[in-house]
Amino acid sequence: MPHQLPIQVNERKSSGPDNIPPRLIKAAAHTLVTPIRILLNTSLSEGVLSDEWKKANIKPIPKSKSACELKDFRPIALTSTISKCLERLLDKRFQPLITDPHQFAYHRGRSTEDALLLTMNRVNI
């Protein structure tokens, strides 16, 4: 059985502050799987997140083709692929524990708009 990373890596994503392209991590998965598992497991067991994994490159992405003003852009945060793997692992592990129907964060298909609509509905706006 071939070695696999603990979570899927999207090789089409951009690299973060570490400048390690996801394509490289995916291509070298057979070599990197053990060190990455050790890093992630150690981070979880010790409750420590590397300062490098907390960094992000913020890039402005135009909302439309004719973006001219600051309000015409939305920011995206490019984090390291390893930190994305850790986020996905934690999401997979804790997602089933979030059972509150009024919890909107970390639920696919739910957003702040849903929370606002619920609130407006409750106060009869």
N, C-alpha and C positions, 0 to 999 in steps of 0.2 A: 504494500500500500504506500503510495507516495506521501511524503510529508506535506502537510498543509498548515498554513498560518491559522491562528486561532479564530480568525474572522476574515471575511472576504475583503480584498483590497481592490478598490476601483482604480485601475491603472490610467484612466482618463482624467483623473483629478490632478490638480496642480500640487506641487510640493509646498511645504510650509517653510518656516524659518530655518529648518535644518538643511534645506535644499536637497533632500533625498527624494528623488522621484518615486512615486508609487509603482511605476513600471519596473524600476530596479528591484524594489522589495519583492514584487510579485515574481519577477524572473529568477531571483535568487532565493525563493521561498524554501527550497530544499536545504539550503545552507543556513538560512536565518531563522527557521521555525523554532529551533531549540533556544537560541539566545533571546528571541522575542518573547517566547513563553516565560522564560525565567524573569525577564524584565517586568512583564505584566504581572506575573504572580507575586514577585517581590514587592512591587508597587502596591498591590492590593493587600498583601499580608501585613506590610509595615504601615499602611495608611499614608504613604508618602508619594507625592507626585513630583516628578522631576521639574525643575524650573524651566527647562528647555521645552517640556511638553505643554507648559502654560502659555508660551509665547505664540503669537499669531502675526501674520502679515495681513494688514487690512488693505483691501483693494477696492476702489470704486468701480462699480459696474453700472453702465447706463441703463436706465429704465426704458428708454426708447432710442431710436436712431438719431433723433434730433436733440440729444442731451446737450444743453448749453450752460445751465445753472446748476449749482450745488444740489438743489432739491431734485434734479433730474437723475441723480445717482443713488444707488443703494450700496451700502458697504457689505462686503463679505470678508470673513476671517479665514485665512488659510493657515491651518494648523498642521503639525507634523502627522505623517501617516500612522506612526506608532501611537500617537495620542488618539487618533480617530479610531484605531483598533480597540483601544482601551474603552473609549466611550461606547462603542458598539457592544462590547462584551458586557459592560455594566447595564446598558439599556436592555439587552436580552435577559440578563439575570433579574433585574428589578421590575421590568414591565409587568409581569404577571402579578406583582404585589400591589400595584396601583389600581385599586378597585373603586375608589371614590368617583362617582359619576360627575362630581363637580370639579374634578381635577382636569385641567386643560393642558398643562405643560406635559411634555414627553408622551403624548398620545398622538398617534398617526391620525391625520384627518381632523384634528381639533386645533383650535387657534385662539388667539386673544379675541378675535371677532366673535367666536362662539361664546366666550365668557361675557363679553359685552352684551350680546343679544339675550343671554339668560338673565343677566342683571336687569336690563331694560324691561324684559318681560315680567320679572318679579315685582318691579316697582311700577308696573303699568304705564310705561312711557309710550 
